[in-house]
Amino acid sequence: MNTMKYFLALTIAVTLAACGANKRVETDVMNDYKAKKFVFDTDWDGGKVEPEKLKLESDSIFMIAEEVLNDHAESKNLPEILVGAGDVASKMQQYQKAADYYAKFMEKFPKREDASYVLWLLAYQYEMLPDVNKSIELLQRVRKEYPESPWADMAKTKILDLKAAMENQVGADAAKASLDSMDANNK
């Protein structure tokens, strides 16, 4: 009888291991995420933390976000984690990483109420990268896909600002080229 119990226990253990029983439970992952995000936000808002500490804190948040994406992709907490990780990446000036998290959110949750806001955040990341044309394209999507959102009106204003800045840059570049040409002729 003891051999049969041992064999049954061994079979169950092997089956659980094969099914990924070594993965953390979603509630533990979420509690870990909330605690780490709270510490990061508190330290960020306090403004007196060493950059190395913020980097460690942000890296741990990114690791949790990847864990949720890989092990708990159907989690009801995934939208919060994607936006939170994107926010942290943006604060750390890791704009491509932030864009990646926001883009994953938009891919998975385009119908959520906060999708227009996340698309706006995604556009901001591209402005900072800088890929102003991509930023304008995303802002135009905000207006087209979410016309009733308060972010649609702000997107219109931002598009105009970005286009004006691009025109000013072209004008500034032309003026610099003209001055450079005049300097070269005066030598």
C-alpha positions, 0 to 999 in steps of 0.5 A: 500500500505504501508503494502505491501511495509513493507512486501516486505522489510521485506521479502527481509531482511529476505531472505538476512539474510538467504543467508548470507548477513552479510558476508563481501564482498570479496573486503573488505576482500581482502583489509583488508588482503592486509593492514594487510599483508603489516603491518606485512611484514613492521614490520617483515622486520623492526625487531624492533617490539615487538613479541606480536604485530607481534603475533596479526598481524599474528593472524589477517591474519590467521583469514582473511585466514579462512574467505576467506576459509569459505566464499569466497572459490571460490575467485580468491585471495585464492591462494595469501591468502593461500601462504601469510598466510603460509609465515606469519605462517612460519616466526612466527615459526608456522610450522604446521600452515604454512604446513596446508596453503601450503597443502590447496594450493596444494590440490586446485591449483596443476596446478598453475605455482607457485605450485612447489614453494609452494610444496617446501615451504611445504617440508621446514615446515616439515623439521622444524617440524622436520619430515625429511622423510616427507620433503624428500617425498615432495621434491621428489614430486617436482622433479617428478611432476614439473621436468621442474621447477627450484625448481626440481634441488634445491629439488635434492640438498636438498634431498641429504643434508637432507639424509647426515644430517640424516646419520651424526645424526645416526653416531653422535648418535652411537658415543654418545652411544659408549662414554656413554657405555665407561663411564659406563664401567669406573665407 
